[in-house]
């Protein structure tokens, strides 16, 4: 028995830090339960089209076997087209040889005029129980269950994508501030001046002057909008690369080529303070309100660009500690560049608190999206979200199910993400290790 205990102790000592974190996280029952629930909701979000859809999963029509949902994906990507006999059809009325429909045979846009404002327990005029509206309908006859399923995808997309953007910006800014400080990053005077000047040119030509391109792309699809955003980032990088190319011959001038320290920590800290001083929700509402063609993709980008400050502060504080540790000094003593030491050694060992911020940040992003939908800003009117359902319930107070189901979904999702964040906080705290 004592030998087994010794082996367990040796195994625990041999395990990596992340194995220890995983073991500590599993000890938190609330966090594990929340993780399972969030995973289940994630599955619903990913497979929303296969759970609630007016199109059949598989069907045989006019002697041909078709997969309409997969076909709709191909059409949306522009790699296929609907045949003429299936364009603008009502899928539930087609004469199939056989058809297998999703569990909920409606989309959030389907309007059942025979069943407007009916509750989940009320009488419904449907041809069979298979077509019953499980969670009732809204004032236009749209199925609430279908809206809830697809709203889950929207909520998780907004939370994950916006926090991915915030994480990229926050890690970049915090790393530059924490690792280089005010004295460790040195460059020639002309390179510093040109980077400052071309930075503003890059912002103008890559983003400001292309605002109409963003609006037009958003009207087409989210994929088109993300493509335009990628093009803008490439334009920005090309402009900044041009600045550094121009600096190469000018560095030969003694005055312009003299190296100077760049106060990265001071500059980025002041930028963070400016962003933090402006109320975040007010800033988001102001930006979204002036957009000509609102879309969910734009909402994701705006939330991401206004949520990076906390992550930047966390990783800055970690890198101020990490950069003075022995393995960083050893990497620099071996002749490794600052960039390699930062990317391969410093940042990977400073990401622990970022995971906690991401968990809480996703919850915050979902709540912001629900609020914007509730007040009718940023999200297209035809898009059904948890917040838009609550907005309808405000006008039609007798339709209690429009308030209860989305309100409960928002409450549970935010609570579970916060519990995961608390579990990560406890698991990543080295003071708890025995």
N, C-alpha and C positions, 0 to 999 in steps of 0.2 A: 504493500500500500504506500509506503514511504517512497519507494522507487517511482511509482506512478506520479506521486505528487512532485517529485524532483523533475521528472520528464516534462510535466505540465509547466513547471516554472521555467525550465530551459526553453521550451517551445515559445512561451510568452516573451522571453528575453530575445529570442531569435527573430520574432516577428517584426515586420516593418512598422513604421509609424502609422501608415494608413490601415494596416491590418488591426492595429490597436484601436484606431478610431472606429473602424467597422464594428469591432467587438463591443466597444463602449456604447455605440449607437443602438445596437441590438438589445442592450439591457434596458433601454427606455421603451417601455411597452406602448405608451401613447404615441411616441414618434414613429415606431414601427407600424402601428395601426394606421396612422395618418399617411405613411408612405404607401401602404397597400391601397388605401382609398384613393390617393392621388394617382397611383398607377392604374387603378380601375377607371378613373375619370379620363386619364390619358388615352386609354384604349377606346373609350367611347368617343373621344375627340378625333382620334385618328380614323376610326371606322364609322363616323357619323353618317356618311352617304350610304353605307350598307345597313344601317340600323333604321334610318328614317328617310324614305325616298318614295316618290311616286312611280319611279321606274322599277321594273322587276330586276331581280338579281340575275336571272337567266330566264329566257323564254324562247319558244319556237313560234315564229310568226311567218306566215306565207311559205311554210316549208323550210325556213332557215332558222338555225339556232343563233340567237343573239345574246350579247351581254351588255345591256344598255348603259349600266353605270360605268363600266370600263370604257365603253365607247364615248361617253360624255367627257371622261378625262382626256382621251385622245383628241376630241374636238376642241376642248378648252386649250390644249397645248398647240393647236393648229396643225396637227399631223394627220388629221382625218376629218371627214365631213359626214353629216347625216344623209342617208338616202332620202330622196324626195318624199317617199311615202311615210317617213318617220319625222319629218320636219313639222314643228308646231302641232303636235298631236296630243291628245289627252290619253295618257298611257293606260289609265284604268278602264277605258272604254274600248280598247282594241280587241279584236277577235283573235285571241291566241289559240294555238294548238295546245299549249300548256305554258304556265308562267309561275315563277316562284318570286313572290314579293317580299320585301324587308318586313321585319316585325311591325314597324309603323309605316303604313303605305301612303305617307304624305310628306311633302316638303314644307318648309316654313312659309312658302309663298302661295301654296294651294288655298283657295277660298271655297269653302263649302257654304253656299248661301242658304241651304236648307237647315243648317245647324249653326247659326250665329249666336254667340253669347250663351252657349249651353255649357253647363258644368260637368265635371267628371262623373257625377252621380245622377245627372238629369236624364230625361228622355231625349233620345237622339234619333233622327230619321236617317238611318243607314240600312243598306241592303242586307247586312249580316254583322255579327259581332266582330268579325275580322276587320271591319272598316270603322269601328267605333273610335271616337276621340277619347283616348284614355285619360287625358288631363284636361278635357274640355276644349273650348275654342274661344277666340277673342271676338271683338265687335265686328270683325270682317269675316268670321268663319274660318280663320286660320288655326291649324292644329297646334295646341300649346305643347304637347309632348314632342312633336317634331322640332318646334322652335327651341325647346330646352336642350335637345340633343345637339343641334347645330350651334346653339349659343355656347355650349361647352367647348366646341372646337375654337370658336372665336375667342373666348376668354383665355384659353390656354395658349393660343397663337399669340395674342397680344402680350401675355405675361412672359412667355419664353423668348419671343423674338425681341421685344423691347429690352428685356434684361440682358440678352446677348449683346445688343448694341451698347447698352450702358456698361457692360463688363469690358468690352473691347476698349472703349474710350477711357473708362476709369483705370484699367490696368496700365494702359499706355501713359496716361498723364501722371498717375501715382508713381509708376516706376521711374519715369524721368525725374520727378521731383525728389523721390526718396533715395535713389541710387546715386545720382550725380550731384545732388545738393546745389550749392551756389558756387562751388569752386572746382569740381572735378571734371566738368565738361568745358573743354577749351577748343576754340576754333578761331580762324583768322577774322579780322575785323570786316573785310569785304564779304566773307561768307555769311557772317552774322547779319550784316546790313541787308544783303540781298535776300536772305531767307525771310527776314521780317517784311520787306517790301513785297516779295512774290507771294507770301502767305496771304496777304489781303487780295492780291490779284487772283490767286487760286480760289479763294472763297467766292469772289465775285463771278468769275467766269465759269467755275465748276458748279456752283449752286445757285447763286442769286439770279444770274442771267438765264438760267435754265428752268426757272420756276414754272413757265408755261409747259415745258416738256414734261415736267413732273405731273402737272394737272391733267394733260392729255393722256399720259400713260396710265394714270390712276383711273381715268374713265374707261379704259380698255380692260385692264385686269391688274391684279396685284403683282403678277409675274412681270408685266411690262414696267410697272413702277419700280420694282426692285432692280430690273435691268438698267433703267435710267439712273438710279442711284449709284449702281456699280460703275457706269460710264462716267458719272461725275467724279467719283473717287479716283478713277484712272486719270481724268483730266487734271485733277488737283495734284496727283503724284507727278505727272509729266511737267507741270508748271514748277513744282518744287525741285524736280530733277534739273530743269533748265537753269534755275537759279544757281545750283551748285556747279553746273558745267561752266557757266559764265564766270564764276568765282575763280576757277582754276588758273586762267592766264593773268587775271588781275592780282592774284596773290604775289606775283613777282615784284610788284611795287612794294618797297620796304614798309611804308606806312600802312598800306592796306593789308599786307601779309602778316603783320604782327599779330600774334595770338593773344586772345583775351578770354577771361572766364565768363561763362554764360550763367547768370543767376536763375537756373531752372526752378529750384525750389521756391524761391521768392515769387517768381512770375506765376507759376502754376497755383501756388497757394492763394495769390491775389485773385486769380481767375475763379478759383473755387469759391472764395468768399463773395465775389460778385454774384455768381449763380445762386448761392445759398441765400443771399440777402433778398432775392426776389421770391415771393411766395410761389411755390412750384405749381400748384393748381391754377393760380391766376395766370402764370406764364403759359401753361399748356392751353388754357381756354382762349387766351389772347391770340396765340399762334393758330390754333385750329379754327377760330372764328373767321379769320381773314382768308382762309383757303377757298378757292373758287369751287373746286370739285373735291369735296371731302371723301375719304376712303379709309378703310381699316389699316391699310399699309402705311398711310401718312400718320395715322394716330400712333401706330407702333413706333415709327421713326421718331416722332416728337417726344413720346414718353421716354424712349431710350436716350435721346439727346438731353433730356432734362433730369435724368436719374443716375448719372455717373459719379456725382460728387462724393457720395458716401463711400463708394468702392475705392475711389482715388485716395481718399483720406486713409482708409484702412491699409491699403497696400503701401502707401507712402510711409506710414508708421512702421510697418513690418520691415520694409527695406532699409529704413534708418537703423534698425537693429541688425538685420542680416548682413549688410554690407561690411560690417566690421568683424564678422566672424572669420575663423581661421581658414575655412575652405575657400572663401572669396579672396582672401589675401593670398592664399596659395595659388589660386588660378591666375591672379595678376602677377605673382612672382614668377610663374612659369612662362609668362609672356603672352597669355591670352588677352585678347582685346576686351575692352569694357563691354562691347555689345555681346560678345560670347559669354562673358561672365554673367551679364544681366539676364540673357535669354535662357541659358542652359543651367544656371546654378541659383541665381538670386530669386527670380520670379517664381520658379516651381516650388521653392521653399517658403514663399510668402503668400501663397494662395489660400491658406486655411481660413482666415477670416472672411475672404471673398465669398466662399461657399455659403456662409451664414447670411451675408448680405444679399446674395442672389435669392435664397429661399424667401426671405422677408420681402425682397424687391418684387418678386413675381406676384406675391399676394397684393402688394401695393399697386402694381400695374393693373391687375385684374379689377381692383376696386376703382381705380381712376377711369378705366374703360367703362365700367358699369355706371359711374356717375356721369360721364360724358354722354352715354346713351340715354340716361335718364332725363337729362336736360335737353336732349336733342341736338347736340353739337358734335361735329366730327364724323359721326357714323352715318352713312346713307340711310334715308328714311325707310327704304325697302328691306334693310338688313334687320333681322330679328336677333336681339341680344337679350341677356338677362335684364339689363338696364332699360331697354326699350319696352319690355313687357311690364316692368314696374311703372313706367311712364304711362302706359295705357291704363293700368289699374288705378292710377291717380285720377283719371278722368271718369272711369267707370267703376266706382267704388263697390257696386254690387257684385262685380266679377271678382270675388275673393281669391279664386285660384290663380289669377294673374299676378297677385301680390305674394301669395304664400309660397308657391313653387320656386319662382326665380329668387325671391328673397332668401328662402332656405338654402338654395344652391349657392348663392353668394356667401352667405354666412358660413356654411360648411367648408367651402373651398378656401376661404381666407383663413379660417380657424386651423384647418389641416396643414396648410403651408406654414403658418406661424408655429405650430407644434413641431413640424420638421425642422424649422429654424432653431427652435429651442433645443431640440435633440442634438443638432449639430453643434450648438454652442457648448453643451455639456460634454459631448464626445471629443471636441477639439481643444478643450481646456486641459492643458498639461498638469494643472494643479490637482486634478482628480485622479491622476495616475498613481497607483500604489506600487 
